[in-house]
């Protein structure tokens, strides 16, 4: 049973939840101007985890033939046959059903918009077949984390939260471009769309830097819009340093530290935004 559970967690790369979940909590803190209620925290967490799990499972099913051709991904659970297509689909549908239930438990607006979030997650899985802007499609889909958490707490959609959502779109697109560098040749061979496949490695790295700089500016703008205090601004200084260090790890002629730049640094960035925002509301 534990081996089976571990396989499903590997299939959906559960550890990557550290990317979007802290931004959802950050948005919830800003919406509540402090700590949200325990009920809201529980259902926001369940909605986020189940939405991501369902989306990743669906992505594995949709991409199984592509993944089977790629040496980097052919040992993933679905293309390798460790998890059947049917089992992966059941898992995905069940996860998305839990997400809809969570949205219903939060408030009517979240429930009404839950199909939109599911559609955005599903579109991403097909987007690299027709546009090199797939990285931005993913960013828009993941921006549902701060948007959804805000609406979960407030029960309304308000323009100020778009500053945080924009930061997530740009941040996610930037590091997804870096992640796609390792598949540049494969994508070109198979006719798949990505910025590295279309514009090359050097240009892609430069664009990722620009996007991350713009993301940091949006985080600064969010701080101004929400009148954040000293802890938040200290956190933004740390985030700037993490962005700089992340990009120092990736060079066009040396991608050996790409995984460290992708996973470690972006995990630190999202957690730093959350932790320093929480400190600002709960400590200072």
N, C-alpha and C positions, 0 to 999 in steps of 0.2 A: 504493500500500500504506500509506504514511504517512497519507494523507488518510482512508483507511478506518479505520485504527487510531484516529486522532484523533476520528472520528465516534463510535466505540464508547465511547471514554473520555468524550466529552461526554454520551452517552446515559446513562451510569451516574454522571455527575458525580464522576469519579474524585478530583478535588481535595477532595471532601467526606470522603474517607477519613481526613483529619486529625482528624475529630471522634472516632471510636470507637477507631482504632488506638492512639493514645497511652494510652488507658485499659487496653487489653489488655496493653501493655508494662508499665504501672504495676503491674497485677495480677501479671504474671509476675515482676517484681522482688520484690514482696512475698512471693510464694509461694516463691521461691528464696532469699529473704533476701540478695539480691545479684544478680549477673548469671547468668541461666540459661545452659545450654549452647548452643553455636552451632546444634546440631541442632534443639533446641526452638525457638529464635528463628526459624529458617528456616521450620519448619512452622507455627508460630503465625502468622507474617506471611502465609504463603501461604493458610492457612485463613481468616484475617480478610479479606484482599483478595478472595479468590474468593467467599466467602460474601456479602460486600457487593455484589460485581459481579453475582452471580447474582440476588440479591434485587432490586437496582435494575432489572436487565433485565426480570425478571418483573413488577415494578411498572409499568414502561413499557408492557408488553403488556396487562396487566389494565386500566390506566387510559387506554388509547389513545383511546377514544371521548370520555371526559370531557376529556382533554387537548386534543382537537381542537376542543372547544367553547370552551375558555378562551383568551382573547386572550394571556394570559401564557405559556401552554404549548403553543399550537397549532403552533409551529415546532420543537418537540422532534423528535428524529430519527424516532421511530416514527409518531406521528400525521401528520407531514409527509410520510411515505413515503421519507425518506432511507435508513432501514433498514427492511426488511420485517419483518412480524410473525414469519414463519418464521425469519429470520436472528436476530432478537432472542431467540426461544425457544431456538434451537440454542445461542446464546451463553450464555443463562441456565442451561440444563441442563448444558452443559460446565463452566461455572464452579462450579455446585453439586456436580458430580461431583468436581472438584478439591478442593473443601472436604471432602467425605467422605473422599477419599483422604488428605488432610492429617490429618484426625482419626484415621484408622486408623494412620497413621505415628506419631502422638503416643502414644496408649495406648488400651487397650480401652474405658475409660470415655468418653473423647471420641468414639470411634467409635460406641458404643451410643447416645449422646445426640445425635449429629449430625442424625438425622431430626427431633428435637424442635426444634432450632434452625431447621431449614428450614421446619417448620410454622409457627413463630412469625413468621418473616419473611414467609411467604405470607399469613398471616391479616391482617397489617397492611394489605396492599394492598386488602383488601375491607372493613376495619373502618370506614372513613369512610362507608360506605353504610348502616351500621346503628347506630353509636354516636358521640356527640360525644367520647367518651373515647379516640378513636383515637390521640391524642397519647401517652397512657400505654401503649397497645398497642405503639407504636413504641419507647417507652422500654424496655419489658420485652424486646422483641426485641433491641435494641442492647445491653442489659445482658449478653447472651451473650458480649460481648467480654471483660469482666473475669472472668466466671464460667468461660468456656472456657479462657482463658489460665491461670487458677489451676489448673484440672483438668489442663491440658496439662503443667504443671510438677510438680504434686503427685501426679496420678493418683487424687485423691480429691476429694470435695466437702466443704468445711469451712465451718462457719457464719461465721467471721470475715470471709470475702470478701463476705458479703452487705452489709456496710457500704459497700464500694466499689460494689457492684452497685446498691444503693439510690441512691447519689449519682448514678450514671449515669442511672437511670430518671427521677429528678426533674429533673436537668439537661436531658436530652433532651426530656422532655415540655414543660418551660418554654420552650426556644427553638423547639420545633416549634409551640407556640401562637403565639409571636411571628411565625414564618414564615407561619402561616395567616392572619394579619391581612390580608395583601394580597389574599386570595381570599374575604373575608367576604361580599361581595354576590353573587359568583358561586356560592358554596356554598349560600346561601339560595335563590337562583333555581333551582338544579338539584336541590335537596333533599338535598344532601350534609351530613354531620354534622361539625361541628367546634365547639370551644369558642367561638371568635369568632362563628360563625354563630348559636350558641345563646344566648350571654350578652352579646354585644356587645364592642366594642373596649376600652372602659374597663375593664370587669370582667376581660377576658382579660389585659390588661397587668398588672393588680394580681395576678391569679393566677400569672402567669409570675414575678413578683417573689417571691411567697411560695414557689413551687417552687424557685427558684434559691437563696433563703435556706436552705431545708431541705436542698438538695443540698450547700451549703457546710457545714452542720452535720454531715451524713453524712461528708463528707471529713475534718472535724475528728475525728469519732468513729473513723474508720478510722485516723487518725494515732495516736490513743490506744490502740486495740486492737492495732496492730502496733508500738507503742512506737517511733514514728518520732522522729528527732532534729531538730536545729535547722534544717537545710536544708529539710526538709519543712514545718515551721511557718512559715518565711519564705515558702515557696511559697504556703501557704494565705493569708497576708496579701496577697500579690500577687493571688491568685485572687479574694479578696474585693473588691479594688479593681477588678478587671476586670469582675466582676459589676455593681458599682455603675455603672461607666462604660457598660457595655452598656445598662443600663436608662435611663441618662440620654439615650441616643440615640433612644429610642422614646417618642413621645407620642401620645395618642389623636388629636390634631389635626395631627400631622406624622409621617408614616411614610416620609419621604424618605430617612432614613438606616437604614432597616430592614435592607437587605442588608449594610451594614457591621456592624450589631449582630449579625446572624445568622451571617455567615461569619467575618469577621475576629475578633471578640471570642471566639466559641466555639472557634475554632481556637487562639487564644492561651491560653484557659482549659485545654483538654485538654493542650496541649503543656507548659504551666507545671506542671500536676500531674505529668506524666511526668518532665520535666527535673529538678525539685526532688526528686522521689522518687529518681531515679537518683543525683543528687548526694549524697543522704543515705546511700545504700548504698555508693557507690563512692569518695566523696571524704572524707566526715567519719567 
